[in-house]
């Protein structure tokens, strides 16, 4: 039982104590009016049977007791609701914070193999399911199960001949419940996968709206989203079909105890072997017991569905995090020593041996798919290498605490992301610099002028992802952000590849300001932008083919760099 509680509460089973106790008290309080009703029936029957004595005073006491019990039940229900959901919501808040912290510490490779919809379900839907399990399902099952056992033991001592038929249908209901649980469990995983897939495609639909409109694919043309929701509808229908019918059969089947009691009582009464008062008492008590018992059976089946959510959340929290013991990171040369890396079974880098000197500009060039971006992301420790090691100033980066490493690194990618917030908050993201320092950084990044022309200047709110800005404007703001951070190591991934000539000049000017006195590693397809680099590393098919300065590499006419240079010069002469 403790293991089960650990599973649903994220390792804090004490949170289940209060909801369970209050659920038991609440269910117990629902029985008090029934018990007082049984006593009242005894007094009423005495009034119509010899010696025809009616104890009015006792009947009044029973009535007052029932009214008081109803008020007590109301108070207990409010307190039970408050404490149950308070504990569960607090636990889920802690769990969501734990998931967020986990997301922060997981390597980027995890997000490449996991769909967006899957992560959304893990963060939003699954904790909601666990909250229901903690606040309602588990407390209801435990409290009502305990109360049923206690009630059965008491009723056996009262009259076992009616107690047995009262619970006789329960074993059959438990068998039906087990079948329903098995069927639902198999189907729930399919529904979960369908939900994750539809969430992922919906996100893709929204983010790709411009392309979808341009190709007239926003309606039925985007068939993948349409098919995903049809699949979700079909799988959800199957989940609620036969399992749902069996669930209703099991939950209502416990009420078969009432006709069984009447059938048994009719035989006993024909032999004048049963007191009518006892029969009426059992019937009243049965009606009070069966309703919460039926709810408990339904809760058991629903809890089985929550089990998948608990497995998924706990599986996510068990993912291997990036860690490191070193609390400081002195900048120096960056070295790749026998580094190999693969995405799954696809080998991307093979036995890389390179040295990136401190305070110099090192450029990575090569055909698409040669491993340039992977090399850069390994240096940022977005992934951990599978073979070999990467070190900074002699310290292996996998031994350095990730947050310490990221303090020393700034990154500007070709698809820089901006948040749906003010330009001020985007530039100062993760920094405590002053407004003057921010404005100076924006001036260096060649974006101050266009910012001041916006309606609210630096307080202008831009769309999510910087959608209200042009590509060049987004890129210059991301460079301003890097200038504000002023980290000693800078990684640039083709920051000018998708820009027009005017924006390329401005961004290149901003980069010139950014790279001063820093260790810079830059990926570039346009070789003329890195002709002045201190060192150029040429990659192809995951291997280092050449290394050296621009002029030296051009003397090697049989080399890949010379081929790329000649090809780019030739394409510049093309006309349309």
BELRAZI-V230876 format. One record per residue. PHI is phi in degrees with one decimal (* if undefined). OMEGA is omega in whole degrees, -180 to 180 (none if undefined). Layout:
PHI_OMEGA, PHI_OMEGA
//
This chain:
*_178, -61.6_178, -61.3_178, -63.8_178, -62.3_177, -58.5_-177, -63.7_-175, -88.9_-176, -109.5_180, 66.8_176, 86.5_179, -128.7_-173, -65.9_179, -62.2_179, -66.5_-180, -85.3_-174, -63.9_-177, -61.9_179, -59.2_-178, -68.8_180, -63.9_-179, -67.8_176, -64.3_178, -65.8_179, -63.2_-180, -63.4_179, -66.4_178, -66.8_-180, -65.0_179, -69.0_-179, -84.4_-175, -61.1_178, -59.6_179, -66.0_180, -64.9_178, -65.7_176, -65.1_176, -61.0_180, -64.9_-180, -62.9_179, -60.4_178, -60.3_179, -67.2_-179, -68.0_178, -64.1_178, -62.2_-178, -74.9_-178, -112.1_176, -126.1_180, -53.7_7, -90.5_175, 55.8_179, -111.3_179, -114.3_-180, -89.3_-177, -61.0_-178, -60.1_180, -67.6_178, -64.0_176, -61.3_179, -62.3_178, -64.2_179, -63.7_178, -61.7_179, -62.2_179, -66.7_177, -62.2_179, -63.5_180, -64.8_178, -65.5_176, -64.5_178, -62.3_179, -61.9_178, -62.1_-179, -62.3_-179, -64.3_179, -63.2_178, -63.7_180, -64.7_179, -62.2_179, -61.4_-178, -64.3_-175, -71.3_-180, -64.9_-176, -76.6_175, -63.6_-179, -63.7_-177, -67.8_-180, -67.7_176, -64.5_179, -63.7_-179, -70.8_175, -62.8_177, -64.7_180, -65.9_179, -65.3_176, -63.7_177, -64.9_178, -65.0_178, -61.3_179, -63.1_178, -63.9_179, -57.8_-178, -66.2_-174, -98.2_180, -82.3_178, -69.6_-178, -61.4_180, -58.3_179, -62.4_-177, -74.5_179, -73.5_-178, -96.9_-177, -116.9_180, -70.4_179, -59.5_180, -61.4_179, -63.7_179, -67.3_178, -61.5_178, -62.8_-179, -64.7_-176, -88.2_-173, -105.3_-171, -71.9_-175, -63.2_176, -60.2_176, -63.0_177, -64.5_180, -68.2_177, -63.4_176, -62.7_180, -63.6_-178, -73.4_-173, -82.4_-173, -130.6_-170, -60.3_-177, -63.2_179, -59.2_-179, -65.9_-179, -64.0_-177, -67.3_-176, -66.5_-178, -72.4_176, -63.1_179, -64.1_-179, -65.3_179, -65.4_178, -64.2_180, -62.7_-179, -63.1_-180, -62.4_179, -62.7_180, -68.6_-177, -70.5_176, -61.2_179, -70.7_-179, -78.0_174, -166.2_-175, -65.8_-178, -65.8_176, -96.9_-179, -67.1_-179, -65.2_178, -63.8_179, -61.7_-178, -111.1_-174, -66.8_-179, -79.0_-175, -61.6_179, -57.3_178, -63.3_179, -64.1_179, -67.6_177, -65.9_178, -62.5_179, -61.1_180, -63.2_178, -62.7_180, -62.1_179, -62.9_-179, -63.4_180, -64.4_-179, -66.7_-179, -60.1_180, -64.3_-175, -83.2_-177, -62.0_179, -63.8_177, -66.7_178, -65.3_179, -60.8_179, -63.6_179, -66.0_177, -63.9_-180, -62.3_-179, -65.3_-179, -66.6_177, -64.7_179, -63.1_-179, -70.0_176, -64.7_177, -62.4_177, -63.1_179, -61.3_-178, -69.8_-178, -70.3_-178, -98.9_-174, -59.5_-179, -62.8_179, -69.0_-180, -63.4_179, -65.8_-177, -65.9_178, -104.9_177, 53.6_-178, -119.5_-176, -80.0_-178, -96.3_-179, -67.0_180, -63.6_178, -84.2_-170, -68.4_-177, -62.6_179, -67.2_179, -60.9_179, -65.6_-180, -64.5_-180, -73.4_174, -66.2_177, -63.6_178, -61.3_179, -63.5_-179, -64.8_-179, -67.2_179, -66.9_178, -64.3_178, -64.4_-180, -64.9_-177, -96.8_-178, -74.1_-179, -62.3_177, -58.8_179, -65.5_179, -64.3_179, -66.6_178, -62.3_178, -62.7_179, -62.4_-179, -68.9_-177, -71.2_180, -86.6_-179, -65.0_-180, -63.7_-180, -69.9_174, -61.5_177, -60.6_-178, -66.4_176, -63.9_177, -66.3_177, -63.0_-179, -63.1_179, -62.2_179, -64.8_-178, -64.3_-180, -62.8_178, -69.4_-180, -70.1_-179, -70.4_178, -63.1_177, -94.7_-178, 51.8_-176, -115.8_-179, -148.8_176, -84.5_-178, -59.8_178, -63.4_180, -65.7_179, -60.3_180, -62.4_179, -63.2_179, -64.7_-180, -64.8_179, -65.5_-179, -65.8_-179, -62.8_-179, -63.6_179, -79.9_-178, -80.6_-171, -68.3_-177, -63.2_177, -67.0_178, -66.9_176, -63.5_177, -62.3_-180, -65.5_178, -63.2_176, -61.9_-180, -64.8_179, -61.6_-180, -67.8_178, -65.9_-180, -63.3_179, -62.8_177, -67.9_177, -65.2_-179, -61.2_179, -65.8_178, -61.9_179, -63.7_178, -62.0_-177, -69.0_179, -63.8_-180, -66.2_176, -65.6_177, -64.6_-179, -67.0_179, -89.3_179, -59.2_-178, -68.6_179, -91.6_169, -79.6_-178, -142.8_177, -176.0_-177, -95.1_-177, -72.7_-177, -96.3_177, -136.8_-177, -144.4_178, -84.0_-179, -72.5_-180, -178.7_179, -65.9_175, -102.6_-176, -123.8_171, -105.0_-176, -117.9_178, 64.3_-174, -80.6_172, -129.4_-178, -153.3_180, -140.5_170, -93.3_-175, 67.3_179, -99.8_-177, -90.9_-180, -75.3_-176, -112.2_178, -123.3_-178, -130.5_171, 50.8_-178, -84.1_175, -125.7_177, -141.2_177, -129.7_180, -108.1_-174, -70.6_180, -67.7_175, 73.6_-180, -121.1_176, -99.9_177, -112.8_-178, -108.6_175, -111.7_180, -131.1_179, 151.7_180, -63.6_176, -60.9_-180, 82.5_-178, -82.2_177, 109.9_-177, -63.5_-178, -64.2_178, -62.7_179, -59.7_-179, -64.9_-178, -70.8_174, -68.2_177, -66.1_176, -80.0_-176, 62.6_169, -71.1_170, -130.3_170, -98.6_-177, -66.5_-180, -94.0_178, -151.4_-177, 84.3_179, -153.0_174, -118.9_-177, -132.2_173, -122.2_-178, 54.3_176, 86.7_-180, -99.6_178, -64.9_-173, -67.6_178, -71.2_177, -92.6_-178, -92.6_177, -58.8_-174, -51.8_-178, -64.1_177, -66.4_179, -64.8_-177, -67.0_176, -64.8_-177, -93.8_-171, -124.6_168, -121.2_-178, -134.7_173, -129.5_-178, -106.5_180, -70.1_180, -115.9_-177, -55.6_-176, -101.8_174, -116.1_-178, -86.5_178, -73.5_-174, -147.4_178, -71.5_176, -62.2_179, -56.6_-178, -68.0_177, -70.4_-180, -70.6_-178, -88.3_-177, -56.1_179, 73.4_-178, -131.9_177, -114.0_-178, -70.9_-179, -79.9_178, -63.2_180, -63.3_178, -66.1_178, -65.2_-179, -63.9_178, -62.0_179, -64.5_180, -68.7_176, -65.5_178, -66.3_-180, -85.4_177, 59.5_179, -125.3_-178, -62.8_-175, -64.8_-178, -71.0_177, -66.0_-178, -67.5_178, -85.0_177, -75.2_-175, -52.9_-178, -118.1_178, 58.5_-179, -70.4_178, -94.3_176, -71.5_178, -86.0_179, -100.2_-179, -68.8_179, -58.7_-178, 76.6_-177, 73.4_-173, -62.3_-178, -85.4_179, -111.1_175, -77.3_-180, -60.8_180, -66.4_179, -66.2_178, -61.8_-177, -65.7_-180, -69.2_176, -66.7_178, -66.2_176, -69.2_176, -59.8_177, -60.1_179, -68.2_177, -64.0_179, -62.3_180, -64.7_175, 56.4_178, -78.6_-176, -73.4_180, -117.7_-175, -129.1_177, -115.5_-180, -121.6_-179, -111.1_178, 46.7_-174, -69.0_-179, -118.7_-170, -67.4_-173, -111.2_-175, -105.9_174, -76.0_-173, -60.8_-178, -65.6_179, -66.8_179, -62.2_179, -62.9_-179, -65.9_-180, -66.9_178, -62.6_177, -65.0_177, -66.1_179, -65.7_178, -57.9_176, -70.8_-175, -70.5_-170, -86.1_-177, -61.4_175, 61.5_-180, -129.9_170, -84.0_-172, -120.4_171, -120.7_-172, -130.4_172, -93.3_-180, -146.5_172, -94.1_178, -85.4_-171, -64.8_-179, -65.9_-180, -75.9_-178, -121.6_-178, -62.1_-178, -93.3_-178, -63.5_179, -69.1_-180, -151.8_179, -119.9_180, -108.7_-177, -102.9_-179, -113.6_173, -157.2_179, 54.5_175, 77.7_-179, -131.0_177, -81.0_-178, -95.0_-179, -149.9_174, -155.8_179, 156.3_178, -86.0_-174, -55.2_-176, -65.1_179, -65.9_-179, -67.7_180, -71.0_178, -74.0_-179, -93.2_-172, -67.8_177, -92.7_-177, -88.9_-179, -67.7_-178, -62.6_179, -61.0_180, -63.7_180, -65.2_-180, -64.1_180, -63.6_-179, -66.2_179, -69.0_178, -65.0_-180, -69.3_-178, -69.2_179, -67.1_-179, -87.9_-178, -69.6_176, -130.1_176, -108.4_none
//
